[in-house]
Every structure is written in C-alpha cells, then in structure tokens.
Amino acid sequence: MYYILAKPVKSKVISGFIEYGIFYGILITFKIHCGIVISY
C-alpha cells in the first residue's frame, strides 16, 4: 500500500515509515505474545 502511494521524490521518506512500521509492529506482536494488553 505504501509502495503504491510512494513517489520517487519521497521514496526515502516512505521507506523510512515502512521500516518504522515494521519495527513497531514487531514490538507490538512481541508484547501481545508476552500477554501484555495495550490499550490506546
């Protein structure tokens, strides 16, 4: 989805958001597996 919306000029910015999203997703998944419920 991000790759479709990404433009050549903003490719580095978009890729940065993707990397942060993956990292954040891994942290959330790890916390869920540890039995920690996160409420926003």
Order of alpha helices (4+ residues) and beta strands (2+ residues): alpha-alpha
